[in-house]
């Protein structure tokens, strides 16, 4: 029997949830954009600045040593969280976008040539499209796109047809940020490897909802952001296979990423520091460690069950609203519902729902090619986390109905 969560106790851990917005209790349904932070994360951030504020790795005084230990502890926690073979393969970045650009500008620039191909999907966030377009333009390569069905499912047969020895990299998301589809990355990775291509998985939307074992999935690269996993903004993670990371040139030059510097030449540091030039985001990396502790203390089956129940309940409640159509009805999806309503602009809905204290996302969700596929200017997106409730969904639907009456 799956353990159930004490939602009231969990909600008490998130200070931001206990406020009035426009004289109404806040309902936060924009978790796909960023998740809220438990007090443990906020406290860890404050504690670093109040007690341990110092630069890391090179200082020999007590504050520097404490800060270094705490910073590197987060790296160890991440290696365990992803089941990475080594902490050396955990690279800190500023976010998912930075991780993708790092791979594009190092692995991509070194391995993609004229006439080669890069495959992306029609479900991608702009950050997993534009960096590859830049490399393709620079190198004279081609971008190929895996099509998506009306339901929001990737066409695997079309993907198979795209694969050939010219493909150097496949870059797809684990989960669509716009419509919530969970992609079959096991099959995607395996098929790519059969033709010698490497694979980058954008895990920005998956790490808060799904278990990720980079070794079992045979991932070449995996990227995600802390702020979508109940941690701070400004921190991201790049995992890569050791042989690939060691073969890639440094991305940025400066302190930390070097061994020796002279005017006659420079030698570069070992992994992971080769890719971590300059003073890093120390405080937020340390606070991210607290976020990992918090999430992993919650039984994963109970967390998944709560989010699945929220998704099913909201889907049922929304489908009775006249003129409402859910965009993205894949059989496997996370707790995200994108929808449109006949004759109503998504932005108008979002603005009026905010007057009721309800935060959703409207627009193209940084996925304009997907919106073009569905011939939409954008959608309304409600995205849930385990701290959301069925009562919030009831009020959301009620206020949505009031909004439609107002827009008349």
N, C-alpha and C positions, 0 to 999 in steps of 0.2 A: 504493500500500500504506500502510495506516494505521500510524503510528509507535506503538510500545508504550512504556509507562511503566516506569521503573525504580522499582518499588514500594518496595523496600528503601531506596533513596536518599530517596524522598519521605517514607517513614515516619520516617526519621532526622531530618527537619525538624520533627517534631511531638513535643515532649517529653512531653506527657501520655500518649501511647500506650505509653510504655515504663515501665509500673508494674504492680505486683501489686494486685489488688483481691480481698479475701477469699482471699488466698494462691493466686490464680490470675492468669495474664496477662490484663490488661484487653482485652476486646473491646468496642469502642464502636460500637453500632448505633443511636444516637439522634441522627443527624445532621440530621434534619428539625426537631428541637427547637433544636439549636445545633451548629454545626460547631466542631471543634477549631482551635487557632491555631498556625500555624507560628512557629518561633523568631524569624523576621524581624519578625513583628508584635509579639511580646513585647519584643524588643530595641528596636523603635521607640518603644514605650510607655515603656520605662525611659529611653531616651535623652532624650525630651522632658523628663521630670521631673528628670533628672540634669544636663541642659545648657541647656535652653531655656525652663524654666518661667516663663511670663509671659502676661499677658492680651494679646489680639490686637486689631488694627485701629486702636487709638487711641494706643498707646505709640510713642514715637520712639526709645527706647533699643534697643540691639543685640538683646537677648533677645526683646523684643516684635516686632522686625522679623523675626527668624529664625522665631519661632513663627507669625507671620502668614503668612509665605511658605510654610511647610510646610503650614499649614492650608488655604490657598487652592490649593496644589498638588493636594491631594486632590480638591478640587472640579473642577479641570481634568481630572484623571484620570477622574473619574466622568462628566463630559460626553463624553469620548472613549469610555469604556466603553459608554455608552448611545447614542452618536451623537446627543447632544442638540445643537440648533443653537447654544446659548450656555451658558456657565457660569452666567449669571444665572438660568437655569431649573432649576438644581440647588439645592434647599432642604435644609439639614441639619435633621433632627428627632432625636428620641430613639429612633425605631424605626418599624416599619410601622404599628403601632397609632396612634402620634402623627400620622403622615402622613395616615391615613384620617380621623382626628378633625379635623385641620386643614382638610381639604377639606370635610368635613361641616359644620363650624361657620362656614365662610366662603362657599364656593361654594354649599353646600347651603342654608344659612340665607338667602342672598340670592336664590336662584333657584328654590327649591321653595315652592309655595304650596298653598292649600287645593284639594283635588281632584286635585292632581298625583300622579304615580306615580314610584317608585324601584324598579328591578328588581335583585334579587340572585339568587344561585343556591343550590340545596340543598347545594352543595359548600363553602359558605363557612365560614371560621374566624369565631368570634364577633366578632372585631375588625372584620370586614367585614359584620356584621349589625347589631350593637347601635347604633353611631353613626347609622346610617340610620333605625333604629327611633326613636331619640330625636328626630331631625329631623322624621320623619313625624308623630310624636305632637305635637310643638310646632306644626307648620304645618298639620295636618289633611290630610296626604298619605297615600297608600297604599303599602304594600310588596307587590310582586309577586315570585313565586319561580319561577325556571326549574327544572322537575323534573329528576330524575336517574334513569337506568335502573338495573336490577339490576346491570349490569356497572360502573356508576359513570360513565356517559357522559351529558353534558347533552343534553336533548331540544331540539334546535335548532328543530324545527317548532313546539314549544310556545312557545319563545322568540319566534319570529316572530309568533305569535298574540298575545303579550303586548304587542308594540310598537305604540305609537300616539302621537299628538302630545302626550298628557298626560305621557308619560315624559320626565323631566328628566335622569335619570342612570341608568346601568347600572353596577353595581359587582360585578365578578367576579374570582376569582383566576385567575392564569395556570396554576397547578398546585395541586391539592388537597393540603393538608398531611396529611390523614387517610388518603387512599388512593392518592395519587400521580398521579391523572388529569391529563393535559395537555389543557387546554381549547382549543378552536378560536378563539382570540381575534381572529384576522384577520377571521373571519366575524362574530363577535360585535360587534366595533367597527364594521365596515362597515354592518351592519344597523341598529345604534343611530343612526349618523350619518344614515341615510336618513330618520329621523323627527325629526331635530334634537336627539336626546339626546346628552349627553356621557358619556364612559366613564372609569371608574377601574379600573385593573388592579392587583390585589394581587400583587406579584411576589416575595413573601417566599420562596417555595419554588422559584422558577424561575431566579433570577439565578445560582445556583451550578451549574446544570445546562444551561441553554439560553442561546443568544445572544439579546440583546434590543436591537433597533434601534427607538428610540421614534419616529423619523421615518418609517421604512418601515412600521411598524405603525399609524401615525397615532393614537398614543395621546394622549388629553387629559390624563390623570393616570396616573402610575406610582409605586408606593411599594414600598420594601423595606427590610430591616434588614442592617446590616453583619455581625452575629454569625452569620447563616446563610450568609455568604460568606467564612468563615475570618477575619473581622475581629472587633473587640471588641464587647462588649455596650454598649448605651446610645447607639448611633448609628444613624440611619435616613436615608433619602433620599426626598424627594418631587420628582419631575419633573412639570412642567406646561407646557402650551402658554403662550407669553408673553401672549397676549391675555387668557387666562383668569386667569393669575396677577396681571396688572396690574389686572384688574377686581375682584379679590377684596379685601375689607377685611382689615386685619391681624387675626391670630388672638390675639396676646398683646401687651400694652403694656409698655414698659420701655426700657432702654438698647439701643442698636444699631439698633432698628427705627425710629428717628426721624431727622429732619433738624434741625428746630428745635422747641423746647418753650417755651411761655410759658403763663401762666395765662389768656391770651385765646384760646389755641388751639395746636394741635400739627400739624406737617406730618410726613408719614411718609417713611421712607427708600425708596430704589429697590430693585428686585429684585437679589439674593435676600434682602437684609438686612431687608426689610419683614416677613419671616416668621421672623426669627431673633433674637427678643428676649433680652436678657441675655447673660451670659457662657456661651458654648457649651461643649460637651464637647471641648475642644481636643485633649487628649492622645489620646483615642480616635479622633477624626477623622484625626489625623496617622497613627496606627497603622493605620487603615483603608486609607490610601494604600499602606502596605507590603503589606497583604493583596491589594490589587488588583494590585500589581506581581508578587506571588508567583503568583497564579492565572493571570495573563495570560502568564507565562513558560512555563506548561505548554501543550503543543500541544492545542488544544481538541478536535480529532478524537480524539486518544489518550485524553483525559480522558473524553469521551463513550463511547468504545468500552469503557473499563474499567468504567464504571458500568453500561452495558447488559449487559456480560458478567456482572457480579456479580448483577444483577437476574435474568437468565435462569437462572443457576446456582442461586441461592437458591430461586427459584420451583420449579425441578425437584426440588430436594432436599426441600423442605417438603411438596410435594404427595403424597409417599409415606407421610407420617405419618397413621395412621388417625384419622379424626374431624376432621382439620384442614381448614378452608375459608378460602380467600383471599377477602377482601372488597375489591372493586375490581379488576376484570379488564379495564380499558379497553385497547384495542390500543395507545394512545399513553400512556405513563406514565413517570415518572422512577423512580429506584431506591429505591422504597418498597414494602414489603409489609405490609399489614395482614391479620391473620388471627384467627380464633377456632377453638377446639377444643371439640367437643361435651362438655358436662357439666363444663367447667372454667372458672373465672372468670379473666379476663385478669390481674387483679392477683396472683393466686396464682402464675401463671406468671412474671410479672415479678419478684416477690420471690425466688422460687427460682432463677431464672436469675442474679440478682445474686450469689447465693452462689457461683456458678461464675465470677464476674468478668465477666459479660455484661450490658451496659447496653442495654436496649430501652425503649420507651415503652408504657405501658398506660393505658387509660381512654378517654375520649370525644374526646381530642385537640382540645379547644376547638371541637368541631364537633357539638354535641348534636343539632341538627336532622337532620344526616346519619345519626347513630346511630339516631335515632327512625325515619328512613326505612327503615332496615334491621332495625328492631326488635331492636336490640342495646344492652346497657348500655355496651359499649366493645369495643375490639379490642386485640390486641398488635400493635405496629408496629415493624418492623425497617427502618431507613433507612440507606442506604449512601453513603459518599463515596469518592473515588478512592483514598484511602489504605487502604481496607479490602481484605481478601484472600480468596481462595477457601478457604484453610486456616481462616480465622476462621469462615467459613460452615459448614465441615465440623464444627468444634467446637461451634458454636452449635446445629446440628441434633442432634448427639450429646447435648449437655447438655439440649436440649429433650426428647428422648426419655427421658433419665434423670429429668427433672422430672416428666414424665407418669407414670412408674413410681412415683415418690415420692408423687404425688397419688392414685395407684391407684384 
